[in-house]
Amino acid sequence: MSTTTRMRLRGLIRKESLQILRDPSSIAIAFVLPVVLLLLFGYGVSLDAKHVPVALVVEQPDANTASFTGAFAQSRYFAPLSYNNIQQAEQALIAHQVSAIVWLRNDFSDRLLAGGEAPIGVFMNGVDANQARISEGYIQGVWQLWLASYAREQGRDLAVPVVVEPRIWFNAAVRSRDFLVPGLIALIMTLTGAMLTSMVVAREWERGTMEALMVTPIRIWEILVGKLLPYFALGMGGMLLSVAMAVWLFGVPLRGSFWALSGASALFMLVSLGMGLLISTVARSQFVAGQIALVATFLPAFILSGFIFQISSMPAPIQFITHIIPARYYVAILQTLFMAGNIWPVVLANCGALLVMMVIFLGLARRKSRKRLD
C-alpha cells in the first residue's frame, strides 16, 4: 500500500470517526439501543412458567388431600387458589383467573388407601400451548413426587415401571434468560452493523457530501474501507458492552473462550456491515434505508435465526430459507459458547458459513458501488 493511499485512508477514517462523535444517533444505536434491548428482554421477556395460578378443588378434605395440595403451595412454579366445587373452578378458568384446575374427587383417599389408583382430574387452559405443556409437566412432577413421598410414609415401594432420573445439560437452572440473552446479542449486532452503515451512507447522499467524495482522487474501495472500519469498531464496542451486561448483570455463564467469541463476533459484524453497504447502494434516503434494514435484516434475524423459535420445529421450506440468514449461524455460535463451551465442530462450521456470507455481501457491495452520481 502506497503512502498516498495510507494517507487517504487515515483521512477518511478520521472523517468518519469525527462524524460518529458529532452524531448522537450513531452513539445511541451502538450503545444505548443494546442496553434498552437487553434490559427489555432480560427482565421483561421470559419463557419460564413460574407462579402459574392453579385452582385446587377438594371435594372431601382430609390429611391426604391436605398433604397433596400443600405440595403445590411449596412449589415456586404454582400460585394455588382453593375452590369449593368444580363449577366455580371452571368459571375461573373461563375468566382467565387461573391457568389450570387440579380436581380431587370425594373418593380420592378411599381409593388411595385401598391400594388402587387415585387419579386426579387436570384441566388446562390451552390458549398458550407452550405454557400449557410446561404447566402440565410441572403438575405431573408434583403428583409423582407426592406419590413417592406417600409410599415412603406407608413403608412400601411405589410401583412405577420406569424411574426417570433427569439430567439437564448446558442450562441446569432451566432459565430462559440464559437462552435468550446470548441470542439477543445477534439481533443487536445486526441492527448496529446493517442499520448504521446503510443509514450513514444514505445520509451522505442526502447532505450532498457524497458528491464531494466522488470528485476526489479517492478510489471506491478506499471509500468503503474508510466507512467500514469506524463502524466496525463501534459495533464491536457494542458487542463488548452486551457481553459484559449478559455476564455481570444477568448472570449468564460464558463457558467458552472469550477470544473465540470475539473472533466470531468480528466475522458477523463484517457480514452485517456488508449487508448495510449493499442496502446503501439502492437506498439514498435515510428513511428508506432504515426500513429496508429492518425488513431485510432485523426481522429475519428475530424470527428465523433460532433466537426464540426453534428451527427444527419449523416447516421444511422455512428451515431451508433459514440457511441464508446470517444470524442463524451467529446465534448457534453464541448459544454454544455461552452455554456449552468450546464445541469447535459447531463453532468452526458456523464461522465457515459466516465467512462465505462475508465474502458474498462485501463482494456484492463492492461490485455495486461506483464513483458515479446516477
Beta strands, then each sheet from edge to edge (+ up, - down):
strand 1: 52-58
strand 2: 78-83
strand 3: 100-104
strand 4: 121-124
sheet 1: 2+ 1+ 3+ 4-
end
